[in-house]
Amino acid sequence: MRESEEGLRDFGDAASDVLWVRNARTLQWEYLTAAFDSIYGMSREKALAGDNFTTWLELIVPEDREHVQAAIERIRKGERATFEYRICRPLDGEIRWLRDADFPMLDDAGKVAHIGGIGQDITDLKRQLARFAELQHHTRNTLAVIRSIVRHTMEKSDSLEEAAAHLEGRINAFARVQAAVTRHPSLDINLASIVAEELRAAGGREGDNLTINGPALPLTPKAAETFGLVVHELATNALKYGALSGRAGRIEIEWRLGDDTLHFIWAEHGVPDLQPVEHHGFGFEVLERTLPYELGAIVDLQTAPSGLSFTAAIPLWAIINR
């Protein structure tokens, strides 16, 4: 029996999961393995002192205690139970997820004398599942945006050649933002990098005819996707008809913060005899409809003989993480 007990103790001390046995009547621990210290962030000595069932319950976040106690009661009545709950570690305040597989232990008379359990830390698994769910959600959103781009481009184009040209540029703009999101999935994307990237793709370079001014502003992936398409449409229009189509033109791009609002300004100058454009294409739909719909923006788009101007007032809650 001594050899058997020593073998059980060695097995328990070597296990990465928490193994334990409680008295079914008092619910006090009678056996607790070494893994408790590292998983729960509390020494076994402290955990076993006094009313250790109450001590254990107090480590569980309040929202999870009721269903944990209900599971323990079912085990005391002879059932097996597997349940999940969160703990707050006293060592560092970290919230961790645990999964317990518990079972009754009967005496010679067939009554529940003890209850045993194996507690497994599943925090990493929960995080992986959350990341997978987020990836699925992001993939569905990405496909929805691409379908929308394709559908609206085809509807607003006068020929297949025109549709193909517009479609390639828009998909590429969207892909550039997606590449940035994929490279740094845990980081927001800076507005300045989106503006600079789309202007470079259109052949614009910051200098005498192009100025970009604005504070560092990290955007959420959704806001970055929308802004990428917006700046792409503005840059493409400037390259074909506006300030980037000739040497005399210039573009001033500025954004500033105020009253929980981002004020974004795109102003073109020096475009000779720019004719007013009918606002019917997909590009103008992105500027005048998509931006307000996706980000709650108030926009103003004007075409004057000297160049195009576009302003947008966007609530910060829609574009940055707080």
N, C-alpha and C positions, 0 to 999 in steps of 0.2 A: 504493500500500500504506500509505503514511504517512497519507493521508486516511482510508483505511478503518480503520486502527488508531485514529486520533483520533475517528472517528465511533463506533466500538465503545466506546472509553473514555468518551466523553460520554454514550452510551446507558446504560452501566453505572453511571456516577456519578449519573445522574438517576433510576435505578430505585429503587423503594421496597423491593424484594426484594433479597436477597443473591445476586449472580451470581459464580460462581467456576470456576476450572479448576485441576485437579491433574495432576501427572505420574503416569501410571498405575503406573509402577514404584516410585517413591519415596513417592508419595502426598503430596508437598509441594505447597503452593499455588504456582501460577504467575501466577494472576490472581485478584483479590479486590476487590469493589466497596465503595463508601463506606457503603452501608447496613449493613454488618457492624458498624460502630461503635455505631450507635443500637440495633440489634436485640440484639446480643450483650453490650453494655455493656463492650466492650474495644476499644482502638484497633487499627487494622489493623497498625500498626507492631509492637505487642507480639505480636499474633496471628501475624504472619509471621516473627518471630524464632525461630531455632533449629529444633527439630523441630516444625513447626507442625501436623502431623497429630495428634501427641500432645497438643499444647496445645489443639487443637479438641476432641479426645475428652474431655479433662478438664473441659471446660465442660458436657458432657452429663451428666445425672444418672446415677449408677451403674447404676440399674435398666434404663436404656435403651441402654447402650453396646453390649451384645452384639448386639442386633438391628440396630443402626446399622452395626457393623463387618461383619456378615453381608451387609447390603445393599451396602456398598461393595465387598466381594469379588465379588458377583454382577455389578456394573457393570464391574469390572476384567476379567471374563471375557466381556464383550460384551453383557450384558443391560441393559435399562432398569429403573429402580426408583423407586417413590415411597413414602416412608416418613415417619412422624412420630416426634418425640422431644421431650424436654424439656431445656432448658438452665437452668443457674443463673448468672445474670449476676454477674460479679465486682463491678460498679459498685455494686449495691444489694442483691444476694442474692435478687432476684426470680426466681421460676420462670416461664419462658415456654415455650409450645408452638411448635414449628416443623414445617413440612412441606417436605421436600426432594423435588424432581423431578430425578433425576440420569440421566445418559446417557453411553455410551462415545463417544470420538472416535477414529476410525481413521486410521492413516497410509496412505501410498501402497500399502503391502504388505497392507493390510487388517487389520493388528494394532492392538489398543487401545494408543494412545500417550498419550492423555490421557483424563481423565474430567471432565465438566462438570456443573454443577448450578445449580438455582435454589432458594434457600431462602426460604420465606415464613413470616412470623410469623402464626400462626393462634390466638394466645391469646384474642383477643376472640371469635372464632368458637366456640372451645371453651367459653368462659364462657356465650355465648348458648345453645349447645346444652344445657349443664348446667342453665341456668335454665328452658329449655323442658321438659326432662325432669322437673325439679322441679315445674313447673306442671302437667304431665300427671299426675304422681303425686298432687299435691294435689287436682286436679279429681276423680280417681277416688276418693280418700278422701272428699271432700266429698259426692259422689253416694252413696257407700256409707252415710255417716252419715244423709243425708236419707232414703234408702230404709229404713234401720233405724227412724228416727223415725216415718215414716209407717206402717210395718208394725206396730210395737209399739203405737202410738197407736190404730190401728184394732182391734187385738186386745184391748186393755185397756179400751176404751170401751163403755158400755152402749147408746149411741145414736149416730146419725150427727151430731146436733147437738153432743153432747158431744165427739165425735172432732174435729169441725171447729174447735171452740173451743180445744181443747188443741193441735191441730196447728198452728194459726196462731201461738199463743204460742211454741211450741217452735221452729218454723221461724224466727220473728223473732229469738229469742234466738241461734240459730245464725248467722243472717245478721249480727247485730251484731258478733260476733267475726270473721266473715269480712271484714266491712268494715274492721275495724281491721287485719287481716292484709294486706289489699289496699293500704291507705293506706301502710303501712310494712312492706313485705315483708322487709326486711333486719333489722328490729328485733323483739325479743320484746315481748309484751304484758304490762303490769303487772297483777298480781292485783287491786290496789285499784281500778283502772279497770273491771275486769269486774264486781266486786261492786257498785260504785256505779251502773254502767250498768243492771244488771239490777234493782236496787232502784228506780231512777228509773222504769224501764219498768213496774214493779208499783205505782207511786204512793208509794213510800217515800222519805223525805228524811232525811238525817242531822240529828239534833237530839236533843230530850229523849227521844223514844221509840225512837231508833235510833242506835247507836254502832258505829263501824267503826275497829278498831285493828289495825295490823300493819305490818311493815317493807316497804319497796319490794321486790317480788319479780317479776322478769321471767319470764314463762312461754313455753315453746315454743308454736307454733301448735296442735299436737295437745292439749297440756295446757290451753291457753286454751279450745279448743272444748269439752272435757269439763267444765271448771269453769264455763263459760258456761251449759251445760245444768243443771249441779248447782245453781247459785245461782238460775237461773230457776225450777226446780222448788220450791226452798225458799221463794222469794219469792211464787210463785203460791199455794202452800199457806198461807203466812202471810196473804195477802190474803183468801183465801176462808174459812179456818177458824181462823187463828191470830192472831198479835200485830198484824198490819196490818188486821184486820177490825174492830177497835174502838179507842176512844181510850185504854183502860186498858192495852193491851198495849205491850210494848217488846221490842226485839231487840238483843242484844249479839253482835257479830261480831268475832272475833279470830283472828289467825294468828301463829304464832311459829316460829322455827327452833331446832332442837336435834338434835344427833347425826345430822346428814345427813338430817334428816326435817322436813317441814313439818307442823305441827299446826294444823289448821283447826277452829274452833269456831263453831257457830251456836246461840245459846241464846235462846229466847223465854220471856217472863215476863208475868204479869198477864193471862193468858187465862182468863176464868171458865168453869169446868166444861168444859174441853176433853176430849172423849171419845177414848179410844184408837182409832186408825185401823188398819184391817187393811192390811197391807203387800202389796197385790196390784196396784196401779196402775203405769203406766209411770213416773210420777214417782218412786215408791219404788224401782223397778227401777234407775233411773239412779243413785240415791243408794247403794243397797245392792249392786248388781251391776256396773254400768258403771264406776263409779269404781275399784273393786278390779281389774276386768279390764283397763281401759285404762291405769291409772297405778299398779297394785300397792298400792292403799290398803287400810288396815285401818279400817273404819268402824263407827260405833255410832249407831243412830237410836232415840230414845226419845220416847214421847208420854206426858206426865204431865198431871194436871189443870191445872197452871199454865202449860203450854206445851210446845212441841216442842223437843228438843235434838238436835243432830247434831254428831258429831266425826269427823274423818278424820285419820289419820296416813299421810303420803304420802312415799315416798323422794324426795329431791331429784333424784337422777339421772333420774327419770322426768318431771320437769316443767321443768327448767331446763337451758340449755346450759352445759357446763363448758369 
